[in-house]
Amino acid sequence: MDLIEARYLIETPLDPEKIAAVMAGEQSSGTFVRVAGETDELRERCAARILGIRELSPVNHPSLQSAYLDARGIKGPYRRAEIRIGFPAGNIGRNLATLASTVSGNLYDLGEITGLKLIDVILPKAYRDLYDYPVAGTKGTRTRMNVHDRPFFGTIIKPNVGMRSNDIADLVDQLCEAGVDFIKDDEVCANPQCAPLAERIPAVMDRVRRYRDRTGRDVMIAFNITDETDAMRRHADLIKQEGGSCAMVSMNWTGLSALQTLRTSTDLVLHGHRNGFGAFSRHPLIGMAFPAYQTLYRLTGMDHMHVHGMGGKFCDEDTEVADSAERCANPLAQGNGDEDRVLPVFSSGQWAGTVPATYKAVGSADFMFLAGGGILAHPSGPAAGVTSLREAWEACKEGKSLEEFASPDTALAQALSFYGARG
């Protein structure tokens, strides 16, 4: 029997073994009492299996309140444990929404717990193969963009919102000339009145096509098409019609099912932005950790996934960012290769000074490095901003510190002085 393994961190004043049994029953063939149709044969075929329990140190105060426990006068100590449960793949079939409901769903609402976090979801290859793979991923993105042996260096349209379509097209033209590989919309700029996609996509792609025809170099533009499902499909068709190759989506707010539909309707590279992920992840005893999250969203066929940035402006520890990037770079199922890898995208407060830590975290050139202010605010202009990133990469390749590598008056030296002074 193929089992989908889910790993959890739980907190409860009760016996963790009892809670594991409740979790397994709640999310498979059982309920709070045995019912008439729950035969031994059905349980053998469909009941979830408890694969392991490892108890951790208890705490004196609950992470979350529970009216269920309060009504029964049940108090601490609150025992914590890592629990592994195997769910029969046959219970779910090819149904991503139901997979998510199975490995999480009502578990968050169980009265017996004062904390539960879904840590990881591990798939057998046969089950992973039921879903779409990336159309490009890391290897395919390199082929499409003809960028090899170095990271992808890109930027974000700034200001985030408010610019009109022609102004955005002018900025894209400037950024293409500056030497970026990739340009994306901000997550809050999708289809605004001042720059609707029906107008913005043709205006921007006109500049990109002219630049491509003149130089032979392609710049990938990730238009933010986040919307309801049919609108996203229309926007994707327009990108394709205008010679574009990439669409960006805010994964949390479009949802798993809409992204599956989008993937089956287009061969564009899908650039997955995880804005809002902190609502799922920041509390240590509620929600979903990135290993589980990326498994679910990669099954929609994403090609790129954001992981935040090293030393960036968000709350993540650098170790968490590095682990997220490593997860993206690894296949979802054992035995798979390049076809099952997505490109990790670093962003949030990135500049030349964070390139070495990013390279160290990834251990290769297989990452996308997005710098908004790190390119656009460079004191000598965007082209110097791009150059500073490439010089930082050369320093990494030569095993030198940025300060050692940066000659006076270079773009990198200017970046170190300008951005470094801002902490």
C-alpha positions in Angstrom: 0.0 0.0 0.0 1.3 3.5 -0.9 1.3 5.8 2.1 1.6 9.5 2.1 3.6 10.4 5.2 2.8 13.6 7.1 4.9 14.8 9.9 3.6 17.0 12.8 4.7 18.8 15.9 1.9 18.7 18.5 1.3 20.0 22.0 -1.3 18.5 24.3 -1.9 17.9 28.1 -3.0 14.3 27.1 -1.0 11.2 26.1 0.6 11.9 22.7 -0.1 8.3 21.6 -3.8 8.8 22.2 -3.7 12.1 20.2 -1.9 10.4 17.4 -4.7 7.8 17.2 -7.3 10.6 17.2 -5.5 12.4 14.4 -5.2 9.2 12.3 -8.8 8.4 12.8 -10.1 11.9 12.2 -8.4 12.2 8.9 -9.1 8.7 7.5 -11.8 6.1 8.2 -12.7 6.9 11.8 -14.6 9.4 13.9 -15.0 9.9 17.6 -16.9 6.6 17.9 -16.8 3.5 15.8 -19.8 3.4 13.4 -21.6 0.5 11.8 -20.0 0.7 8.4 -16.4 0.8 9.8 -15.6 -2.8 9.2 -12.3 -4.5 9.9 -11.8 -4.8 6.1 -12.4 -1.1 5.6 -10.1 -0.1 8.4 -7.3 -2.3 7.0 -7.7 -0.8 3.6 -8.3 2.9 4.5 -7.3 3.7 8.0 -4.2 5.9 8.5 -1.2 4.4 10.2 0.8 5.8 13.1 4.4 5.5 11.8 6.2 7.0 14.8 6.0 9.1 17.9 8.9 11.0 19.5 8.1 12.8 22.7 9.9 16.1 23.4 10.3 18.2 26.5 7.0 19.4 28.0 6.1 23.0 28.8 4.0 24.5 31.6 1.8 26.9 29.6 -0.3 26.1 26.5 0.7 27.7 23.2 -3.0 28.0 22.2 -6.2 27.9 24.2 -8.8 25.2 23.9 -12.4 25.6 25.1 -12.7 21.7 25.0 -9.9 21.3 27.5 -11.1 24.3 29.6 -14.6 22.8 29.9 -13.1 19.6 31.3 -10.7 21.2 33.6 -7.7 19.6 31.9 -4.5 21.4 32.4 -0.8 20.9 31.9 2.0 20.1 31.8 1.7 20.3 28.1 3.5 17.5 26.3 5.1 18.0 23.0 5.8 15.3 20.4 6.8 14.7 16.8 4.2 12.4 15.2 4.4 10.7 11.8 1.2 9.4 10.2 0.8 7.5 6.9 -2.3 8.1 4.9 -3.3 5.6 2.2 -2.9 7.3 -1.2 -6.0 5.4 -2.4 -8.1 7.5 0.0 -7.3 10.6 -1.9 -6.5 9.8 -5.6 -5.4 12.6 -7.8 -7.1 15.4 -5.8 -4.8 18.0 -4.5 -7.4 19.9 -2.5 -8.3 16.6 -0.7 -4.7 15.8 -0.1 -4.4 19.2 1.7 -7.6 18.5 3.6 -6.3 15.1 4.6 -2.9 16.1 6.0 -4.2 19.2 7.7 -7.9 20.0 7.6 -9.7 19.5 10.9 -6.5 18.6 12.8 -6.0 22.3 13.6 -9.4 22.3 15.3 -9.0 19.3 17.6 -10.0 20.2 21.1 -7.4 17.9 22.7 -4.5 19.9 21.3 -3.0 23.2 22.3 -0.7 23.3 19.3 -0.3 21.5 16.0 2.0 22.3 13.1 2.3 20.3 9.8 6.0 20.0 9.3 6.5 17.9 6.2 4.6 15.8 3.6 6.5 13.0 1.9 5.1 11.4 -1.3 5.7 8.0 -2.9 6.9 8.4 -6.5 3.7 6.7 -7.9 1.6 9.3 -6.2 3.8 12.3 -7.2 3.5 11.1 -10.8 -0.2 11.7 -10.7 0.4 15.5 -10.8 2.0 17.9 -13.2 5.7 18.5 -13.2 7.2 21.9 -13.9 7.4 22.9 -17.5 10.8 24.5 -17.0 12.0 24.4 -13.4 15.7 25.3 -13.0 17.1 23.5 -16.0 14.4 24.6 -18.4 14.6 28.2 -17.2 18.3 28.2 -18.0 17.6 26.9 -21.5 14.8 29.4 -22.2 16.9 32.4 -21.0 20.3 31.1 -22.2 21.8 31.8 -18.8 24.4 29.3 -17.7 27.1 28.9 -15.0 25.8 31.7 -12.9 22.7 32.7 -10.9 19.8 34.6 -12.5 19.9 38.2 -11.6 16.6 40.1 -11.6 14.5 42.8 -10.2 11.0 44.0 -9.3 9.0 46.9 -10.8 9.3 49.8 -8.3 7.3 51.8 -7.2 5.1 48.7 -6.4 1.9 50.3 -7.6 0.7 53.6 -9.2 2.8 53.6 -12.4 0.9 53.7 -15.7 1.5 51.1 -18.5 3.8 53.3 -20.6 5.8 54.3 -17.5 6.3 50.6 -16.7 7.3 49.8 -20.3 9.9 52.6 -20.1 11.3 51.2 -16.9 11.4 47.7 -18.4 13.2 49.1 -21.4 15.8 50.7 -19.0 16.2 47.5 -17.0 16.7 45.4 -20.1 19.5 47.7 -21.2 20.9 47.5 -17.7 21.5 43.8 -18.2 18.9 42.1 -15.9 17.8 38.6 -16.7 14.4 38.7 -15.1 11.8 41.4 -14.2 8.7 40.8 -12.2 5.7 42.7 -11.0 5.2 43.3 -7.4 2.7 41.0 -5.7 0.3 43.9 -5.0 0.3 45.0 -8.7 -1.8 42.7 -10.7 -4.6 44.3 -12.7 -4.9 47.9 -11.4 -7.0 50.6 -13.1 -3.9 52.7 -13.8 -2.1 49.8 -15.7 -4.5 47.0 -16.6 -3.0 43.8 -17.9 -4.8 44.1 -21.2 -2.9 47.3 -21.8 0.3 46.7 -19.8 1.3 43.3 -21.3 1.3 44.6 -24.9 3.1 47.8 -23.9 5.9 46.0 -22.0 6.3 43.1 -24.4 6.7 45.6 -27.3 9.8 46.9 -25.6 11.0 43.4 -24.7 10.6 42.1 -28.3 12.5 45.1 -29.7 15.3 44.6 -27.3 15.4 40.8 -28.0 15.4 41.4 -31.8 18.2 44.0 -31.5 20.5 42.1 -29.0 19.5 38.5 -29.3 19.2 38.4 -25.5 15.9 37.4 -23.9 14.7 39.0 -20.7 12.0 37.0 -18.9 9.1 39.2 -17.6 6.8 37.7 -14.9 3.5 39.5 -15.2 1.4 39.3 -12.1 -1.8 37.6 -13.3 -3.2 36.8 -9.8 -7.0 36.8 -10.2 -9.9 34.4 -10.4 -9.2 31.3 -12.4 -10.8 32.3 -15.8 -9.2 35.7 -15.7 -5.8 34.2 -15.0 -6.2 31.9 -18.0 -7.1 34.9 -20.2 -4.1 36.9 -19.0 -1.8 33.9 -19.6 -3.1 33.6 -23.2 -2.3 37.3 -23.7 1.2 36.9 -22.4 1.8 34.0 -24.8 0.2 35.9 -27.7 2.6 38.9 -27.1 5.7 36.6 -27.0 6.1 36.5 -23.3 7.2 33.4 -21.4 6.3 33.8 -17.7 3.4 34.6 -15.4 3.6 35.3 -11.7 0.9 34.1 -9.2 0.3 34.8 -5.5 -0.1 31.2 -4.5 -1.9 31.5 -1.2 -4.6 33.8 -2.5 -5.4 31.9 -5.8 -5.2 28.5 -4.2 -4.2 25.0 -5.1 -7.1 24.1 -7.4 -6.9 27.4 -9.5 -3.2 26.9 -10.0 -3.7 23.4 -11.2 -6.2 24.7 -13.7 -3.8 27.4 -14.8 -1.0 24.9 -15.2 -3.0 22.6 -17.5 -4.1 25.6 -19.7 -0.6 27.2 -20.3 3.0 26.3 -20.9 4.2 29.6 -19.5 6.8 29.4 -16.8 4.9 29.9 -13.5 6.6 32.1 -10.9 5.2 31.3 -7.5 5.1 34.1 -5.0 4.3 33.0 -1.4 3.2 36.4 0.1 1.2 35.7 3.2 3.1 32.5 4.0 4.0 34.0 7.4 0.3 33.6 8.4 0.8 29.8 8.1 4.3 29.6 9.4 5.4 32.2 12.0 3.9 30.6 15.1 5.9 27.5 16.1 2.9 25.5 17.2 0.2 26.3 14.6 0.1 26.2 10.8 2.4 24.8 8.3 6.2 24.7 7.8 7.7 25.4 4.4 8.7 21.7 3.7 5.0 20.7 3.8 3.8 23.9 2.1 6.2 23.6 -0.9 5.2 20.0 -1.4 1.5 20.9 -1.9 2.2 23.9 -4.1 4.8 22.2 -6.2 2.2 19.6 -7.1 0.4 22.4 -9.0 3.3 22.5 -11.5 5.1 25.7 -10.2 8.5 26.4 -11.9 9.9 29.0 -9.5 9.2 29.5 -5.8 10.1 32.4 -3.5 12.0 31.5 -0.3 12.7 35.1 1.0 16.3 36.2 1.4 19.4 35.8 3.4 19.8 38.7 5.8 16.7 40.1 4.3 13.9 42.4 5.7 11.6 39.6 6.7 11.4 37.5 9.9 13.0 34.3 8.7 16.2 33.0 10.2 18.9 32.5 7.5 18.9 28.8 8.3 15.2 28.6 7.5 15.7 30.4 4.2 18.6 28.1 3.3 16.5 25.0 4.1 13.6 26.3 2.0 16.0 26.8 -1.0 17.4 23.3 -0.5 13.9 21.9 -0.5 13.1 23.6 -3.8 16.3 22.3 -5.4 15.5 18.7 -4.4 13.0 16.4 -6.2 9.7 15.8 -4.5 9.9 12.1 -4.9 12.9 9.8 -4.5 14.4 8.7 -7.8 13.3 11.9 -9.7 15.8 14.2 -11.3 15.9 17.7 -12.9 12.4 17.4 -14.2 11.2 17.6 -10.5 13.2 20.6 -9.3 12.0 24.1 -9.0 14.1 27.2 -9.0 14.5 28.9 -5.6 13.9 32.6 -5.7 15.6 34.9 -3.2 14.2 38.3 -2.6 13.4 40.8 0.2 16.1 43.4 0.9 18.7 41.8 -1.3 21.8 43.5 -2.7 25.3 42.7 -3.7 26.3 42.2 -0.1 23.9 39.3 0.4 25.1 37.4 -2.7 27.9 35.5 -0.8 25.5 34.2 1.9 23.0 33.2 -0.8 25.7 31.2 -2.7 26.8 29.6 0.5 23.2 28.6 1.3 22.6 27.0 -2.1 26.1 25.7 -2.8 25.7 26.2 -6.5 24.6 28.8 -9.1 21.1 27.4 -9.3 19.1 30.2 -7.8 17.4 33.4 -8.8 18.4 36.6 -7.0 16.0 39.4 -7.1 17.1 42.9 -6.0 14.6 45.8 -6.2 16.3 48.6 -4.4 19.6 46.7 -4.6 19.5 47.5 -8.4 17.2 50.5 -8.8 18.7 52.5 -6.0 22.4 52.0 -6.8 24.1 55.4 -6.7 25.3 55.0 -10.2 22.1 53.7 -11.6 20.4 50.4 -12.4 23.2 49.2 -14.8 25.7 49.6 -12.0 23.3 47.8 -9.7 23.3 44.8 -12.0 27.1 45.0 -12.4 27.5 45.0 -8.6 25.6 41.7 -8.4 27.7 40.1 -11.1 30.9 41.4 -9.5 29.8 39.9 -6.2 29.2 36.6 -7.9 32.7 36.7 -9.4 34.1 37.3 -6.0 32.3 34.2 -4.7 33.7 32.1 -7.6 37.2 33.3 -6.8 36.8 32.6 -3.1 37.4 36.2 -2.2 35.5 38.5 0.2 33.6 41.3 -1.4 35.9 43.9 0.1 39.0 42.1 -1.1 37.5 41.8 -4.6 36.0 45.3 -5.0 38.5 47.6 -6.7 38.0 51.3 -5.9 35.3 53.1 -8.0 33.7 49.8 -9.1 30.0 49.2 -9.0 30.6 46.7 -6.2 32.7 49.1 -4.1 29.9 51.7 -4.5 27.3 49.2 -3.4 29.3 48.2 -0.3 29.6 51.9 0.7 26.0 52.8 -0.1 24.0 49.8 1.1 26.4 48.7 3.7 26.0 52.0 5.5 22.3 51.2 5.9 22.9 48.0 7.9 
